[in-house]
Amino acid sequence: MLTDAGYRIDIDSDWHRFAALVGADPSGADTAALIEAVEMVAVPLFGAQPPAWAAPHLPGMRELICRACRELSARHADDPGAALQYARIGLQVDPHDEELVRIANTINGIAGE
């Protein structure tokens, strides 16, 4: 695409779609959009060996994915199976996310697991 500043190439990616669905704050996103976004998550992000260009972006990506998973877990509090599913997806992205660990442990404790 030619702009006043020169040529610009717009490249779509799963991450751009994820971020558009989730927005800056997952708590303001539509539930269906959050579900669609989280269903796109593939773990590990970028495969076993992320490309060098991705390294500085991974922490922010992990954080937004985990925030979306925490939000979906909260929205599915009346469905422990679904809430646990979203917590587990987030924990695959960041196994040390304390809130997701707490959510999973709480649900497992209630279920007697």
N, CA, C and O atoms as CSV, one atom per row, in Angstrom:
chain,resi,resn,atom,element,x,y,z
A,1,MET,N,N,0.851,-1.156,0.000
A,1,MET,CA,C,0.000,0.000,0.000
A,1,MET,C,C,0.905,1.230,0.000
A,1,MET,O,O,1.866,1.314,0.765
A,2,LEU,N,N,0.583,2.161,-0.858
A,2,LEU,CA,C,1.351,3.397,-0.942
A,2,LEU,C,C,0.696,4.458,-0.060
A,2,LEU,O,O,-0.496,4.736,-0.187
A,3,THR,N,N,1.478,5.037,0.823
A,3,THR,CA,C,0.996,6.111,1.693
A,3,THR,C,C,1.822,7.362,1.425
A,3,THR,O,O,2.769,7.324,0.639
A,4,ASP,N,N,1.473,8.461,2.067
A,4,ASP,CA,C,2.254,9.694,1.925
A,4,ASP,C,C,3.683,9.511,2.425
A,4,ASP,O,O,4.597,10.201,1.974
A,5,ALA,N,N,3.873,8.576,3.360
A,5,ALA,CA,C,5.194,8.329,3.923
A,5,ALA,C,C,5.966,7.275,3.140
A,5,ALA,O,O,7.120,6.994,3.466
A,6,GLY,N,N,5.363,6.693,2.128
A,6,GLY,CA,C,6.011,5.647,1.353
A,6,GLY,C,C,5.150,4.394,1.351
A,6,GLY,O,O,3.939,4.450,1.564
A,7,TYR,N,N,5.793,3.278,1.107
A,7,TYR,CA,C,5.062,2.020,1.074
A,7,TYR,C,C,4.867,1.476,2.481
A,7,TYR,O,O,5.717,1.637,3.357
A,8,ARG,N,N,3.732,0.833,2.669
A,8,ARG,CA,C,3.436,0.191,3.949
A,8,ARG,C,C,2.846,-1.174,3.646
A,8,ARG,O,O,1.985,-1.312,2.776
A,9,ILE,N,N,3.308,-2.169,4.359
A,9,ILE,CA,C,2.784,-3.522,4.208
A,9,ILE,C,C,2.035,-3.871,5.486
A,9,ILE,O,O,2.596,-3.812,6.580
A,10,ASP,N,N,0.776,-4.231,5.341
A,10,ASP,CA,C,-0.008,-4.697,6.479
A,10,ASP,C,C,-0.021,-6.213,6.456
A,10,ASP,O,O,-0.490,-6.828,5.498
A,11,ILE,N,N,0.497,-6.809,7.517
A,11,ILE,CA,C,0.549,-8.261,7.620
A,11,ILE,C,C,-0.334,-8.684,8.785
A,11,ILE,O,O,-0.161,-8.225,9.914
A,12,ASP,N,N,-1.272,-9.555,8.493
A,12,ASP,CA,C,-2.142,-10.065,9.543
A,12,ASP,C,C,-1.476,-11.284,10.175
A,12,ASP,O,O,-0.750,-12.022,9.508
A,13,SER,N,N,-1.725,-11.482,11.443
A,13,SER,CA,C,-1.185,-12.645,12.140
A,13,SER,C,C,-2.196,-13.090,13.183
A,13,SER,O,O,-3.117,-12.353,13.534
A,14,ASP,N,N,-2.006,-14.307,13.671
A,14,ASP,CA,C,-2.878,-14.789,14.746
A,14,ASP,C,C,-2.797,-13.860,15.948
A,14,ASP,O,O,-3.802,-13.608,16.612
A,15,TRP,N,N,-1.594,-13.348,16.228
A,15,TRP,CA,C,-1.461,-12.473,17.384
A,15,TRP,C,C,-2.257,-11.186,17.199
A,15,TRP,O,O,-2.914,-10.725,18.132
A,16,HIS,N,N,-2.205,-10.611,16.019
A,16,HIS,CA,C,-2.985,-9.395,15.770
A,16,HIS,C,C,-4.474,-9.670,15.930
A,16,HIS,O,O,-5.206,-8.848,16.482
A,17,ARG,N,N,-4.922,-10.829,15.446
A,17,ARG,CA,C,-6.340,-11.186,15.602
A,17,ARG,C,C,-6.670,-11.401,17.069
A,17,ARG,O,O,-7.714,-10.951,17.543
A,18,PHE,N,N,-5.777,-12.096,17.806
A,18,PHE,CA,C,-5.984,-12.321,19.236
A,18,PHE,C,C,-6.121,-10.982,19.953
A,18,PHE,O,O,-7.075,-10.765,20.701
A,19,ALA,N,N,-5.171,-10.094,19.722
A,19,ALA,CA,C,-5.173,-8.796,20.406
A,19,ALA,C,C,-6.403,-7.968,20.043
A,19,ALA,O,O,-6.934,-7.255,20.893
A,20,ALA,N,N,-6.858,-8.051,18.812
A,20,ALA,CA,C,-8.058,-7.312,18.405
A,20,ALA,C,C,-9.297,-7.862,19.103
A,20,ALA,O,O,-10.181,-7.096,19.486
A,21,LEU,N,N,-9.368,-9.175,19.271
A,21,LEU,CA,C,-10.516,-9.788,19.936
A,21,LEU,C,C,-10.536,-9.475,21.425
A,21,LEU,O,O,-11.595,-9.220,21.997
A,22,VAL,N,N,-9.363,-9.495,22.052
A,22,VAL,CA,C,-9.257,-9.308,23.505
A,22,VAL,C,C,-9.268,-7.831,23.873
A,22,VAL,O,O,-9.871,-7.446,24.874
A,23,GLY,N,N,-8.611,-7.009,23.079
A,23,GLY,CA,C,-8.483,-5.597,23.405
A,23,GLY,C,C,-7.429,-5.380,24.475
A,23,GLY,O,O,-6.765,-6.324,24.903
A,24,ALA,N,N,-7.279,-4.151,24.902
A,24,ALA,CA,C,-6.270,-3.815,25.911
A,24,ALA,C,C,-6.638,-4.361,27.282
A,24,ALA,O,O,-5.759,-4.655,28.093
A,25,ASP,N,N,-7.933,-4.496,27.542
A,25,ASP,CA,C,-8.407,-4.973,28.842
A,25,ASP,C,C,-9.443,-6.064,28.618
A,25,ASP,O,O,-10.574,-5.769,28.231
A,26,PRO,N,N,-9.071,-7.330,28.858
A,26,PRO,CA,C,-10.004,-8.429,28.620
A,26,PRO,C,C,-11.332,-8.303,29.366
A,26,PRO,O,O,-12.336,-8.870,28.933
A,27,SER,N,N,-11.353,-7.574,30.471
A,27,SER,CA,C,-12.608,-7.460,31.223
A,27,SER,C,C,-13.671,-6.698,30.436
A,27,SER,O,O,-14.859,-6.809,30.737
A,28,GLY,N,N,-13.261,-5.933,29.440
A,28,GLY,CA,C,-14.214,-5.196,28.625
A,28,GLY,C,C,-14.584,-5.900,27.329
A,28,GLY,O,O,-15.404,-5.400,26.559
A,29,ALA,N,N,-13.981,-7.060,27.087
A,29,ALA,CA,C,-14.229,-7.782,25.835
A,29,ALA,C,C,-15.475,-8.652,25.949
A,29,ALA,O,O,-15.856,-9.085,27.037
A,30,ASP,N,N,-16.084,-8.891,24.823
A,30,ASP,CA,C,-17.227,-9.784,24.729
A,30,ASP,C,C,-16.776,-11.219,25.026
A,30,ASP,O,O,-15.688,-11.625,24.615
A,31,THR,N,N,-17.600,-11.979,25.732
A,31,THR,CA,C,-17.234,-13.352,26.090
A,31,THR,C,C,-16.950,-14.193,24.854
A,31,THR,O,O,-15.967,-14.934,24.829
A,32,ALA,N,N,-17.783,-14.094,23.837
A,32,ALA,CA,C,-17.564,-14.879,22.615
A,32,ALA,C,C,-16.232,-14.515,21.960
A,32,ALA,O,O,-15.542,-15.389,21.436
A,33,ALA,N,N,-15.869,-13.241,21.986
A,33,ALA,CA,C,-14.589,-12.812,21.414
A,33,ALA,C,C,-13.424,-13.373,22.222
A,33,ALA,O,O,-12.425,-13.804,21.647
A,34,LEU,N,N,-13.543,-13.371,23.551
A,34,LEU,CA,C,-12.483,-13.942,24.389
A,34,LEU,C,C,-12.314,-15.431,24.114
A,34,LEU,O,O,-11.192,-15.925,23.999
A,35,ILE,N,N,-13.426,-16.136,24.009
A,35,ILE,CA,C,-13.353,-17.574,23.732
A,35,ILE,C,C,-12.675,-17.812,22.390
A,35,ILE,O,O,-11.798,-18.668,22.281
A,36,GLU,N,N,-13.073,-17.063,21.373
A,36,GLU,CA,C,-12.456,-17.204,20.050
A,36,GLU,C,C,-10.957,-16.940,20.121
A,36,GLU,O,O,-10.168,-17.659,19.507
A,37,ALA,N,N,-10.566,-15.922,20.861
A,37,ALA,CA,C,-9.147,-15.585,20.988
A,37,ALA,C,C,-8.380,-16.691,21.694
A,37,ALA,O,O,-7.327,-17.119,21.222
A,38,VAL,N,N,-8.900,-17.153,22.816
A,38,VAL,CA,C,-8.188,-18.168,23.601
A,38,VAL,C,C,-8.109,-19.488,22.832
A,38,VAL,O,O,-7.142,-20.234,22.987
A,39,GLU,N,N,-9.100,-19.780,22.016
A,39,GLU,CA,C,-9.052,-21.004,21.212
A,39,GLU,C,C,-7.947,-20.954,20.162
A,39,GLU,O,O,-7.569,-21.996,19.627
A,40,MET,N,N,-7.425,-19.780,19.856
A,40,MET,CA,C,-6.329,-19.647,18.890
A,40,MET,C,C,-4.965,-19.899,19.531
A,40,MET,O,O,-3.971,-20.049,18.820
A,41,VAL,N,N,-4.903,-19.946,20.847
A,41,VAL,CA,C,-3.617,-20.057,21.542
A,41,VAL,C,C,-3.003,-21.430,21.276
A,41,VAL,O,O,-3.646,-22.462,21.470
A,42,ALA,N,N,-1.765,-21.422,20.834
A,42,ALA,CA,C,-0.993,-22.642,20.631
A,42,ALA,C,C,0.202,-22.587,21.571
A,42,ALA,O,O,0.896,-21.574,21.653
A,43,VAL,N,N,0.429,-23.666,22.265
A,43,VAL,CA,C,1.497,-23.698,23.256
A,43,VAL,C,C,2.506,-24.747,22.828
A,43,VAL,O,O,2.100,-25.824,22.393
A,44,PRO,N,N,3.802,-24.484,22.929
A,44,PRO,CA,C,4.396,-23.226,23.348
A,44,PRO,C,C,4.266,-22.168,22.256
A,44,PRO,O,O,4.186,-22.477,21.067
A,45,LEU,N,N,4.249,-20.915,22.695
A,45,LEU,CA,C,4.155,-19.817,21.745
A,45,LEU,C,C,5.346,-19.868,20.796
A,45,LEU,O,O,6.489,-19.936,21.247
A,46,PHE,N,N,5.103,-19.837,19.522
A,46,PHE,CA,C,6.125,-19.882,18.475
A,46,PHE,C,C,6.877,-21.204,18.433
A,46,PHE,O,O,7.949,-21.273,17.832
A,47,GLY,N,N,6.352,-22.250,19.051
A,47,GLY,CA,C,7.003,-23.547,19.007
A,47,GLY,C,C,8.092,-23.674,20.060
A,47,GLY,O,O,8.224,-22.836,20.952
A,48,ALA,N,N,8.861,-24.735,19.935
A,48,ALA,CA,C,9.877,-25.035,20.947
A,48,ALA,C,C,10.990,-23.994,20.987
A,48,ALA,O,O,11.561,-23.736,22.046
A,49,GLN,N,N,11.300,-23.398,19.842
A,49,GLN,CA,C,12.383,-22.417,19.770
A,49,GLN,C,C,11.861,-21.143,19.120
A,49,GLN,O,O,11.878,-21.026,17.895
A,50,PRO,N,N,11.395,-20.179,19.927
A,50,PRO,CA,C,10.873,-18.943,19.344
A,50,PRO,C,C,11.951,-18.207,18.550
A,50,PRO,O,O,13.122,-18.227,18.930
A,51,PRO,N,N,11.566,-17.562,17.457
A,51,PRO,CA,C,12.549,-16.782,16.703
A,51,PRO,C,C,13.059,-15.610,17.538
A,51,PRO,O,O,12.361,-15.119,18.425
A,52,ALA,N,N,14.260,-15.176,17.250
A,52,ALA,CA,C,14.893,-14.113,18.044
A,52,ALA,C,C,14.045,-12.842,18.082
A,52,ALA,O,O,13.992,-12.174,19.114
A,53,TRP,N,N,13.386,-12.498,16.983
A,53,TRP,CA,C,12.595,-11.270,16.946
A,53,TRP,C,C,11.416,-11.326,17.915
A,53,TRP,O,O,10.920,-10.286,18.348
A,54,ALA,N,N,10.958,-12.546,18.262
A,54,ALA,CA,C,9.777,-12.691,19.121
A,54,ALA,C,C,10.106,-12.540,20.603
A,54,ALA,O,O,9.226,-12.218,21.402
A,55,ALA,N,N,11.354,-12.768,20.974
A,55,ALA,CA,C,11.735,-12.788,22.393
A,55,ALA,C,C,11.277,-11.559,23.180
A,55,ALA,O,O,10.733,-11.727,24.271
A,56,PRO,N,N,11.468,-10.340,22.690
A,56,PRO,CA,C,11.044,-9.196,23.495
A,56,PRO,C,C,9.524,-9.061,23.617
A,56,PRO,O,O,9.035,-8.354,24.498
A,57,HIS,N,N,8.783,-9.727,22.747
A,57,HIS,CA,C,7.321,-9.624,22.763
A,57,HIS,C,C,6.655,-10.695,23.627
A,57,HIS,O,O,5.503,-10.535,24.028
A,58,LEU,N,N,7.366,-11.777,23.913
A,58,LEU,CA,C,6.765,-12.911,24.620
A,58,LEU,C,C,6.198,-12.568,25.996
A,58,LEU,O,O,5.090,-13.009,26.300
A,59,PRO,N,N,6.888,-11.810,26.843
A,59,PRO,CA,C,6.298,-11.512,28.158
A,59,PRO,C,C,4.942,-10.812,28.062
A,59,PRO,O,O,4.014,-11.163,28.791
A,60,GLY,N,N,4.820,-9.841,27.185
A,60,GLY,CA,C,3.549,-9.143,27.023
A,60,GLY,C,C,2.473,-10.038,26.442
A,60,GLY,O,O,1.303,-9.940,26.813
A,61,MET,N,N,2.873,-10.912,25.531
A,61,MET,CA,C,1.922,-11.848,24.940
A,61,MET,C,C,1.416,-12.817,26.002
A,61,MET,O,O,0.215,-13.067,26.107
A,62,ARG,N,N,2.344,-13.361,26.786
A,62,ARG,CA,C,1.946,-14.285,27.861
A,62,ARG,C,C,0.987,-13.605,28.834
A,62,ARG,O,O,-0.014,-14.193,29.245
A,63,GLU,N,N,1.297,-12.373,29.197
A,63,GLU,CA,C,0.469,-11.651,30.163
A,63,GLU,C,C,-0.943,-11.438,29.628
A,63,GLU,O,O,-1.913,-11.658,30.353
A,64,LEU,N,N,-1.074,-11.015,28.377
A,64,LEU,CA,C,-2.407,-10.771,27.827
A,64,LEU,C,C,-3.193,-12.075,27.697
A,64,LEU,O,O,-4.393,-12.103,27.966
A,65,ILE,N,N,-2.530,-13.143,27.289
A,65,ILE,CA,C,-3.206,-14.441,27.194
A,65,ILE,C,C,-3.688,-14.876,28.574
A,65,ILE,O,O,-4.830,-15.312,28.722
A,66,CYS,N,N,-2.832,-14.761,29.581
A,66,CYS,CA,C,-3.221,-15.161,30.938
A,66,CYS,C,C,-4.350,-14.287,31.471
A,66,CYS,O,O,-5.247,-14.787,32.151
A,67,ARG,N,N,-4.321,-13.006,31.178
A,67,ARG,CA,C,-5.415,-12.123,31.616
A,67,ARG,C,C,-6.726,-12.542,30.971
A,67,ARG,O,O,-7.768,-12.541,31.626
A,68,ALA,N,N,-6.684,-12.902,29.689
A,68,ALA,CA,C,-7.894,-13.369,29.002
A,68,ALA,C,C,-8.386,-14.671,29.622
A,68,ALA,O,O,-9.590,-14.855,29.802
A,69,CYS,N,N,-7.468,-15.571,29.948
A,69,CYS,CA,C,-7.854,-16.848,30.566
A,69,CYS,C,C,-8.423,-16.638,31.964
A,69,CYS,O,O,-9.393,-17.295,32.341
A,70,ARG,N,N,-7.835,-15.734,32.732
A,70,ARG,CA,C,-8.381,-15.432,34.067
A,70,ARG,C,C,-9.785,-14.860,33.946
A,70,ARG,O,O,-10.675,-15.220,34.716
A,71,GLU,N,N,-9.984,-13.976,32.985
A,71,GLU,CA,C,-11.302,-13.371,32.780
A,71,GLU,C,C,-12.331,-14.431,32.390
A,71,GLU,O,O,-13.447,-14.434,32.909
A,72,LEU,N,N,-11.960,-15.323,31.483
A,72,LEU,CA,C,-12.895,-16.378,31.090
A,72,LEU,C,C,-13.183,-17.328,32.242
A,72,LEU,O,O,-14.317,-17.782,32.399
A,73,SER,N,N,-12.180,-17.633,33.042
A,73,SER,CA,C,-12.416,-18.478,34.221
A,73,SER,C,C,-13.427,-17.823,35.148
A,73,SER,O,O,-14.330,-18.486,35.657
A,74,ALA,N,N,-13.277,-16.533,35.368
A,74,ALA,CA,C,-14.208,-15.812,36.243
A,74,ALA,C,C,-15.610,-15.790,35.651
A,74,ALA,O,O,-16.593,-15.947,36.374
A,75,ARG,N,N,-15.704,-15.598,34.359
A,75,ARG,CA,C,-17.023,-15.542,33.716
A,75,ARG,C,C,-17.713,-16.897,33.690
A,75,ARG,O,O,-18.929,-16.974,33.516
A,76,HIS,N,N,-16.947,-17.957,33.860
A,76,HIS,CA,C,-17.507,-19.306,33.874
A,76,HIS,C,C,-17.502,-19.903,35.281
A,76,HIS,O,O,-17.417,-21.121,35.442
A,77,ALA,N,N,-17.592,-19.056,36.284
A,77,ALA,CA,C,-17.581,-19.533,37.674
A,77,ALA,C,C,-18.713,-20.516,37.947
A,77,ALA,O,O,-18.589,-21.373,38.822
A,78,ASP,N,N,-19.815,-20.402,37.208
A,78,ASP,CA,C,-20.936,-21.321,37.409
A,78,ASP,C,C,-20.754,-22.633,36.648
A,78,ASP,O,O,-21.598,-23.524,36.740
A,79,ASP,N,N,-19.663,-22.756,35.899
A,79,ASP,CA,C,-19.339,-23.962,35.144
A,79,ASP,C,C,-17.886,-24.324,35.447
A,79,ASP,O,O,-16.983,-23.956,34.695
A,80,PRO,N,N,-17.659,-25.051,36.555
A,80,PRO,CA,C,-16.281,-25.336,36.980
A,80,PRO,C,C,-15.430,-26.012,35.910
A,80,PRO,O,O,-14.229,-25.753,35.827
A,81,GLY,N,N,-16.023,-26.863,35.101
A,81,GLY,CA,C,-15.251,-27.530,34.053
A,81,GLY,C,C,-14.692,-26.544,33.045
A,81,GLY,O,O,-13.525,-26.627,32.664
A,82,ALA,N,N,-15.523,-25.615,32.616
A,82,ALA,CA,C,-15.071,-24.600,31.659
A,82,ALA,C,C,-14.075,-23.654,32.317
A,82,ALA,O,O,-13.064,-23.293,31.713
A,83,ALA,N,N,-14.358,-23.253,33.553
A,83,ALA,CA,C,-13.443,-22.357,34.267
A,83,ALA,C,C,-12.064,-22.997,34.397
A,83,ALA,O,O,-11.044,-22.338,34.196
A,84,LEU,N,N,-12.041,-24.279,34.732
A,84,LEU,CA,C,-10.771,-24.993,34.868
A,84,LEU,C,C,-10.074,-25.119,33.514
A,84,LEU,O,O,-8.851,-24.996,33.431
A,85,GLN,N,N,-10.840,-25.360,32.464
A,85,GLN,CA,C,-10.260,-25.460,31.123
A,85,GLN,C,C,-9.518,-24.177,30.762
A,85,GLN,O,O,-8.396,-24.234,30.257
A,86,TYR,N,N,-10.131,-23.021,31.014
A,86,TYR,CA,C,-9.480,-21.754,30.676
A,86,TYR,C,C,-8.273,-21.500,31.570
A,86,TYR,O,O,-7.262,-20.971,31.107
A,87,ALA,N,N,-8.366,-21.868,32.835
A,87,ALA,CA,C,-7.213,-21.719,33.727
A,87,ALA,C,C,-6.053,-22.582,33.237
A,87,ALA,O,O,-4.901,-22.147,33.253
A,88,ARG,N,N,-6.353,-23.790,32.807
A,88,ARG,CA,C,-5.295,-24.694,32.329
A,88,ARG,C,C,-4.644,-24.187,31.047
A,88,ARG,O,O,-3.435,-24.327,30.867
A,89,ILE,N,N,-5.436,-23.602,30.161
A,89,ILE,CA,C,-4.848,-23.029,28.940
A,89,ILE,C,C,-3.859,-21.931,29.327
A,89,ILE,O,O,-2.745,-21.880,28.805
A,90,GLY,N,N,-4.269,-21.060,30.237
A,90,GLY,CA,C,-3.374,-20.004,30.695
A,90,GLY,C,C,-2.126,-20.553,31.360
A,90,GLY,O,O,-1.030,-20.023,31.175
A,91,LEU,N,N,-2.295,-21.619,32.138
A,91,LEU,CA,C,-1.143,-22.209,32.827
A,91,LEU,C,C,-0.186,-22.893,31.854
A,91,LEU,O,O,1.001,-23.026,32.154
A,92,GLN,N,N,-0.676,-23.323,30.705
A,92,GLN,CA,C,0.234,-23.855,29.692
A,92,GLN,C,C,1.112,-22.741,29.134
A,92,GLN,O,O,2.268,-22.967,28.778
A,93,VAL,N,N,0.555,-21.545,29.062
A,93,VAL,CA,C,1.309,-20.392,28.561
A,93,VAL,C,C,2.283,-19.896,29.624
A,93,VAL,O,O,3.434,-19.585,29.318
A,94,ASP,N,N,1.824,-19.821,30.872
A,94,ASP,CA,C,2.667,-19.372,31.987
A,94,ASP,C,C,2.339,-20.199,33.225
A,94,ASP,O,O,1.417,-19.867,33.969
A,95,PRO,N,N,3.095,-21.282,33.448
A,95,PRO,CA,C,2.819,-22.164,34.583
A,95,PRO,C,C,2.996,-21.494,35.945
A,95,PRO,O,O,2.604,-22.059,36.966
A,96,HIS,N,N,3.582,-20.298,35.970
A,96,HIS,CA,C,3.837,-19.611,37.241
A,96,HIS,C,C,2.854,-18.482,37.513
A,96,HIS,O,O,3.046,-17.715,38.457
A,97,ASP,N,N,1.810,-18.366,36.709
A,97,ASP,CA,C,0.815,-17.319,36.934
A,97,ASP,C,C,0.051,-17.666,38.214
A,97,ASP,O,O,-0.748,-18.603,38.239
A,98,GLU,N,N,0.309,-16.898,39.269
A,98,GLU,CA,C,-0.217,-17.228,40.594
A,98,GLU,C,C,-1.738,-17.238,40.648
A,98,GLU,O,O,-2.329,-18.086,41.316
A,99,GLU,N,N,-2.368,-16.316,39.958
A,99,GLU,CA,C,-3.834,-16.272,40.005
A,99,GLU,C,C,-4.447,-17.478,39.293
A,99,GLU,O,O,-5.439,-18.035,39.764
A,100,LEU,N,N,-3.873,-17.879,38.177
A,100,LEU,CA,C,-4.378,-19.064,37.487
A,100,LEU,C,C,-4.132,-20.325,38.304
A,100,LEU,O,O,-4.971,-21.225,38.322
A,101,VAL,N,N,-2.995,-20.398,38.977
A,101,VAL,CA,C,-2.726,-21.536,39.867
A,101,VAL,C,C,-3.777,-21.580,40.969
A,101,VAL,O,O,-4.307,-22.645,41.288
A,102,ARG,N,N,-4.075,-20.423,41.547
A,102,ARG,CA,C,-5.078,-20.355,42.614
A,102,ARG,C,C,-6.448,-20.780,42.096
A,102,ARG,O,O,-7.159,-21.531,42.763
A,103,ILE,N,N,-6.818,-20.305,40.916
A,103,ILE,CA,C,-8.108,-20.676,40.328
A,103,ILE,C,C,-8.177,-22.186,40.127
A,103,ILE,O,O,-9.156,-22.824,40.515
A,104,ALA,N,N,-7.143,-22.753,39.523
A,104,ALA,CA,C,-7.129,-24.198,39.269
A,104,ALA,C,C,-7.172,-24.984,40.573
A,104,ALA,O,O,-7.911,-25.962,40.680
A,105,ASN,N,N,-6.389,-24.568,41.561
A,105,ASN,CA,C,-6.383,-25.272,42.847
A,105,ASN,C,C,-7.728,-25.178,43.545
A,105,ASN,O,O,-8.184,-26.152,44.144
A,106,THR,N,N,-8.367,-24.023,43.475
A,106,THR,CA,C,-9.680,-23.851,44.100
A,106,THR,C,C,-10.702,-24.769,43.450
A,106,THR,O,O,-11.457,-25.456,44.140
A,107,ILE,N,N,-10.727,-24.782,42.123
A,107,ILE,CA,C,-11.692,-25.633,41.420
A,107,ILE,C,C,-11.405,-27.100,41.698
A,107,ILE,O,O,-12.328,-27.875,41.948
A,108,ASN,N,N,-10.136,-27.491,41.657
A,108,ASN,CA,C,-9.786,-28.883,41.947
A,108,ASN,C,C,-10.141,-29.255,43.379
A,108,ASN,O,O,-10.577,-30.377,43.637
A,109,GLY,N,N,-9.960,-28.320,44.317
A,109,GLY,CA,C,-10.313,-28.582,45.714
A,109,GLY,C,C,-11.800,-28.776,45.897
A,109,GLY,O,O,-12.231,-29.646,46.653
A,110,ILE,N,N,-12.589,-27.966,45.204
A,110,ILE,CA,C,-14.042,-28.099,45.285
A,110,ILE,C,C,-14.482,-29.427,44.684
A,110,ILE,O,O,-15.405,-30.072,45.181
A,111,ALA,N,N,-13.807,-29.828,43.608
A,111,ALA,CA,C,-14.159,-31.078,42.933
A,111,ALA,C,C,-13.588,-32.292,43.650
A,111,ALA,O,O,-13.909,-33.428,43.298
A,112,GLY,N,N,-12.742,-32.064,44.656
A,112,GLY,CA,C,-12.155,-33.167,45.404
A,112,GLY,C,C,-11.009,-33.845,44.692
A,112,GLY,O,O,-10.678,-34.992,44.993
A,113,GLU,N,N,-10.400,-33.150,43.754
A,113,GLU,CA,C,-9.257,-33.735,43.029
A,113,GLU,C,C,-7.965,-33.397,43.711
A,113,GLU,O,O,-6.898,-33.801,43.248
